[in-house]
Amino acid sequence: MKKRYLSVAVILALAASMVSTSCIGKFALTNKLLSWNNTIGNKFVNELVFIAFWIIPVYEVAATADLLVINSIEFWSGNNPVACGKKVIDGQDGKYIVECDKTGYTITSENDGSIVRLDFDDTDNSWSVSANGSESYKFMTFIDDTHVEMIAPDGTMQPVELTHDGLYAYQSMASGMMFARR
């Protein structure tokens, strides 16, 4: 059961890392400002604040700060200084609390209290995962700008080319080995 839980955690971490990464950044400051605006009143108040923030130029300053400073920090360091914090995510199978810090993420399930920790190691440019305080397993290491090493279901590290074909080959290999185990 533990091995299966770890496999599921690794697959979820891989999926999240592939879906949520981008070299253009998250524009976290601008998005937080827009999210705040959506919470202050009804749609008419939100629209008035939105227009006022374009006139004053709050949105322009936030977008420029994201574009020139915050997204650059995120691109080079891998961490967005604005995006870190605590968020609650409603998933299909329950709520999860995601806490970001300077080295990674802690994901806590409100359903069963299980905890998954994702950590980035600057010394070897790798991501590792641990579940419920167990031993940490490295699942991805950046080799260069076009290649990473990813953990395979058999526990070995496999080089993956960061192209559509490379990701498809890794996905096929991983899903093929997962189905072969059953």
C-alpha contacts under 8 A as a table, 3 or more apart, distances in Angstrom:
res1	aa1	res2	aa2	distance
1	M	4	R	5.14
1	M	5	Y	6.14
2	K	5	Y	5.04
2	K	6	L	6.16
3	K	6	L	5.12
3	K	7	S	6.19
4	R	7	S	5.00
4	R	8	V	6.18
5	Y	8	V	5.14
5	Y	9	A	6.12
6	L	9	A	4.96
6	L	10	V	6.10
6	L	130	S	7.79
6	L	131	A	6.74
7	S	10	V	5.14
7	S	11	I	6.17
7	S	153	P	7.23
8	V	11	I	5.13
8	V	12	L	6.10
9	A	12	L	5.14
9	A	13	A	6.07
9	A	116	V	7.23
9	A	129	V	7.79
9	A	131	A	7.50
10	V	13	A	5.05
10	V	14	L	6.10
10	V	129	V	6.97
10	V	139	F	7.05
11	I	14	L	5.09
11	I	15	A	6.13
12	L	15	A	5.11
12	L	16	A	6.09
13	A	16	A	5.11
13	A	17	S	6.06
13	A	118	L	7.78
13	A	129	V	7.99
14	L	17	S	5.12
14	L	18	M	6.16
15	A	18	M	5.26
15	A	19	V	6.11
16	A	19	V	5.21
16	A	20	S	5.84
17	S	20	S	5.48
17	S	21	T	6.03
18	M	21	T	5.95
21	T	25	G	7.82
22	S	25	G	5.67
22	S	26	K	7.47
23	C	75	F	6.05
24	I	71	N	6.82
24	I	75	F	7.50
25	G	28	A	7.98
25	G	71	N	4.89
25	G	72	S	7.74
25	G	74	E	6.58
25	G	75	F	6.74
26	K	71	N	7.04
27	F	30	T	5.54
27	F	31	N	6.12
27	F	63	A	7.10
27	F	66	D	5.35
27	F	67	L	7.24
27	F	70	I	7.73
27	F	71	N	6.62
28	A	31	N	5.05
28	A	32	K	5.94
28	A	66	D	7.18
28	A	80	N	7.61
28	A	82	V	6.00
28	A	83	A	5.56
29	L	32	K	5.17
29	L	33	L	6.23
29	L	62	A	6.18
29	L	63	A	7.47
29	L	66	D	6.35
29	L	82	V	6.14
29	L	83	A	7.66
30	T	33	L	5.11
30	T	34	L	6.24
30	T	59	Y	6.78
30	T	62	A	5.37
30	T	63	A	5.61
30	T	66	D	7.04
31	N	34	L	5.01
31	N	35	S	5.99
32	K	35	S	4.98
32	K	36	W	6.04
33	L	36	W	5.13
33	L	37	N	6.26
33	L	59	Y	7.87
34	L	37	N	5.04
34	L	38	N	6.42
35	S	38	N	5.15
35	S	39	T	6.74
36	W	39	T	5.33
36	W	40	I	6.79
37	N	40	I	5.66
37	N	46	N	5.82
37	N	49	V	7.02
37	N	50	F	7.17
38	N	41	G	7.11
38	N	43	K	7.82
38	N	46	N	5.92
39	T	46	N	7.94
40	I	45	V	7.50
40	I	46	N	6.76
41	G	44	F	7.76
41	G	45	V	5.57
41	G	46	N	6.12
42	N	45	V	5.46
42	N	46	N	6.21
43	K	46	N	4.99
43	K	47	E	6.09
44	F	47	E	5.09
44	F	48	L	6.25
45	V	48	L	5.10
45	V	49	V	6.19
46	N	49	V	5.22
46	N	50	F	6.01
47	E	50	F	4.90
47	E	51	I	6.16
48	L	51	I	5.22
48	L	52	A	6.07
49	V	52	A	4.97
49	V	53	F	5.96
50	F	53	F	5.21
50	F	54	W	6.43
51	I	54	W	5.14
51	I	55	I	6.30
52	A	55	I	5.05
52	A	56	I	6.00
52	A	57	P	7.98
53	F	56	I	5.19
53	F	57	P	5.55
53	F	58	V	4.88
53	F	59	Y	5.83
54	W	57	P	4.82
54	W	58	V	6.18
54	W	59	Y	5.69
54	W	60	E	6.85
55	I	58	V	7.76
57	P	60	E	5.20
57	P	61	V	6.24
58	V	61	V	5.28
58	V	62	A	6.20
59	Y	62	A	5.05
59	Y	63	A	5.96
60	E	63	A	5.17
60	E	64	T	5.99
61	V	64	T	5.09
61	V	65	A	6.03
62	A	65	A	5.11
62	A	66	D	6.14
63	A	66	D	5.02
63	A	67	L	5.98
64	T	67	L	4.95
64	T	68	L	5.93
64	T	69	V	7.93
65	A	68	L	5.45
65	A	69	V	5.38
65	A	70	I	6.27
66	D	69	V	5.68
66	D	70	I	4.66
66	D	71	N	5.36
67	L	70	I	6.68
67	L	71	N	5.68
67	L	72	S	7.26
68	L	71	N	6.69
68	L	72	S	6.33
69	V	72	S	5.24
69	V	73	I	6.25
70	I	73	I	5.13
70	I	74	E	6.23
70	I	80	N	6.56
70	I	81	P	7.01
70	I	82	V	7.59
71	N	74	E	4.85
71	N	75	F	5.99
71	N	80	N	6.97
72	S	75	F	5.00
72	S	76	W	6.21
73	I	76	W	5.42
73	I	77	S	5.75
73	I	78	G	7.44
73	I	79	N	7.02
73	I	80	N	6.58
73	I	81	P	7.77
74	E	77	S	5.38
74	E	78	G	4.83
74	E	79	N	4.70
74	E	80	N	4.51
74	E	81	P	7.46
75	F	78	G	5.54
75	F	79	N	7.60
79	N	83	A	7.96
79	N	84	C	7.85
79	N	102	K	7.00
80	N	83	A	5.20
80	N	84	C	6.54
81	P	84	C	5.91
82	V	85	G	8.00
83	A	100	C	7.84
84	C	99	E	7.37
84	C	100	C	4.71
84	C	101	D	5.91
84	C	102	K	7.73
85	G	99	E	5.58
85	G	100	C	5.04
85	G	101	D	6.80
86	K	97	I	6.97
86	K	98	V	5.64
86	K	99	E	4.31
86	K	100	C	6.31
87	K	97	I	5.78
87	K	98	V	5.22
87	K	99	E	6.45
88	V	95	K	6.73
88	V	96	Y	5.65
88	V	97	I	4.54
88	V	98	V	6.22
89	I	95	K	5.63
89	I	96	Y	5.16
89	I	97	I	6.33
89	I	98	V	7.36
90	D	94	G	6.00
90	D	95	K	4.54
90	D	96	Y	6.51
91	G	94	G	5.13
91	G	95	K	5.74
91	G	96	Y	7.28
94	G	109	S	7.49
94	G	110	E	6.99
94	G	111	N	6.14
95	K	109	S	6.25
95	K	110	E	5.49
95	K	111	N	6.89
96	Y	107	I	6.46
96	Y	108	T	5.49
96	Y	109	S	4.59
96	Y	110	E	5.72
97	I	106	T	7.89
97	I	107	I	5.64
97	I	108	T	5.09
97	I	109	S	6.53
97	I	110	E	7.26
98	V	105	Y	6.63
98	V	106	T	5.71
98	V	107	I	4.59
98	V	108	T	6.57
99	E	105	Y	5.54
99	E	106	T	5.15
99	E	107	I	6.54
100	C	103	T	7.95
100	C	104	G	5.89
100	C	105	Y	4.59
100	C	106	T	6.62
101	D	104	G	5.56
101	D	105	Y	6.34
103	T	119	D	5.54
103	T	120	F	5.46
103	T	121	D	7.35
104	G	117	R	7.51
104	G	118	L	5.39
104	G	119	D	4.36
104	G	120	F	5.77
105	Y	117	R	5.83
105	Y	118	L	5.10
105	Y	119	D	6.56
106	T	115	I	6.91
106	T	116	V	5.92
106	T	117	R	4.55
106	T	118	L	6.41
107	I	115	I	5.64
107	I	116	V	5.15
107	I	117	R	6.28
108	T	113	G	6.14
108	T	114	S	5.78
108	T	115	I	4.51
108	T	116	V	6.54
109	S	112	D	5.92
109	S	113	G	5.02
109	S	114	S	5.40
109	S	115	I	6.50
110	E	113	G	5.39
110	E	114	S	7.87
114	S	131	A	7.51
114	S	132	N	5.93
115	I	131	A	5.76
115	I	132	N	4.84
115	I	133	G	7.56
116	V	129	V	6.94
116	V	130	S	5.74
116	V	131	A	4.43
116	V	132	N	6.11
116	V	133	G	7.96
117	R	129	V	5.53
117	R	130	S	5.22
117	R	131	A	6.35
117	R	132	N	7.99
118	L	127	W	6.77
118	L	128	S	5.68
118	L	129	V	4.64
118	L	130	S	6.81
119	D	127	W	5.53
119	D	128	S	5.32
119	D	129	V	6.51
120	F	125	N	6.95
120	F	126	S	5.68
120	F	127	W	4.53
120	F	128	S	6.59
121	D	124	D	6.07
121	D	125	N	5.54
121	D	126	S	5.30
121	D	127	W	6.35
121	D	128	S	7.94
122	D	125	N	4.92
122	D	126	S	7.09
124	D	141	T	7.21
124	D	142	F	7.92
125	N	141	T	5.73
125	N	142	F	5.56
126	S	138	K	6.91
126	S	139	F	7.63
126	S	140	M	5.47
126	S	141	T	4.02
126	S	142	F	6.17
127	W	138	K	5.88
127	W	139	F	6.04
127	W	140	M	5.22
127	W	141	T	6.37
128	S	136	S	6.19
128	S	137	Y	5.20
128	S	138	K	3.95
128	S	139	F	5.44
128	S	140	M	6.98
129	V	136	S	5.41
129	V	137	Y	5.31
129	V	138	K	6.38
129	V	139	F	7.01
130	S	133	G	6.23
130	S	134	S	5.71
130	S	135	E	5.92
130	S	136	S	4.41
130	S	137	Y	6.28
131	A	134	S	5.53
131	A	135	E	7.71
131	A	136	S	7.76
138	K	141	T	7.68
138	K	151	I	7.51
139	F	149	E	7.90
139	F	150	M	5.55
139	F	151	I	4.81
139	F	157	M	7.83
140	M	148	V	6.63
140	M	149	E	5.47
140	M	150	M	4.56
140	M	151	I	6.43
141	T	148	V	5.48
141	T	149	E	5.10
141	T	150	M	6.73
142	F	145	D	7.60
142	F	147	H	6.51
142	F	148	V	4.41
142	F	149	E	6.48
143	I	146	T	7.72
143	I	147	H	5.41
143	I	148	V	4.98
143	I	149	E	6.78
144	D	147	H	5.39
144	D	148	V	6.96
146	T	161	E	5.90
146	T	162	L	5.10
146	T	163	T	7.70
147	H	159	P	6.73
147	H	160	V	5.58
147	H	161	E	4.57
147	H	162	L	5.44
148	V	159	P	5.74
148	V	160	V	5.34
148	V	161	E	6.67
148	V	162	L	7.22
149	E	157	M	5.76
149	E	158	Q	5.22
149	E	159	P	4.28
149	E	160	V	5.84
150	M	157	M	5.35
150	M	158	Q	5.28
150	M	159	P	6.32
150	M	160	V	6.75
151	I	154	D	8.00
151	I	155	G	5.92
151	I	156	T	5.73
151	I	157	M	4.51
151	I	158	Q	6.16
152	A	155	G	5.33
152	A	156	T	5.48
152	A	157	M	6.00
152	A	158	Q	6.42
152	A	173	M	7.98
152	A	174	A	6.17
153	P	156	T	7.53
153	P	174	A	6.13
153	P	177	M	6.38
153	P	178	M	6.60
154	D	177	M	7.77
160	V	166	G	5.68
160	V	167	L	6.84
160	V	170	Y	6.65
161	E	165	D	7.82
161	E	166	G	4.63
161	E	167	L	6.92
162	L	166	G	5.83
162	L	167	L	6.43
163	T	166	G	5.02
163	T	167	L	6.11
164	H	167	L	5.31
164	H	168	Y	6.09
165	D	168	Y	5.04
165	D	169	A	6.06
166	G	169	A	5.13
166	G	170	Y	6.26
167	L	170	Y	5.12
167	L	171	Q	6.07
168	Y	171	Q	5.03
168	Y	172	S	6.05
169	A	172	S	5.12
169	A	173	M	6.09
170	Y	173	M	5.07
170	Y	174	A	5.99
171	Q	174	A	5.15
171	Q	175	S	5.98
172	S	175	S	5.30
172	S	176	G	5.81
173	M	176	G	5.14
173	M	177	M	6.14
174	A	177	M	5.30
174	A	178	M	6.16
175	S	178	M	5.00
175	S	179	F	6.20
176	G	179	F	5.33
176	G	180	A	6.15
177	M	180	A	4.94
177	M	181	R	6.39
178	M	181	R	5.41
178	M	182	R	7.12
179	F	182	R	5.55
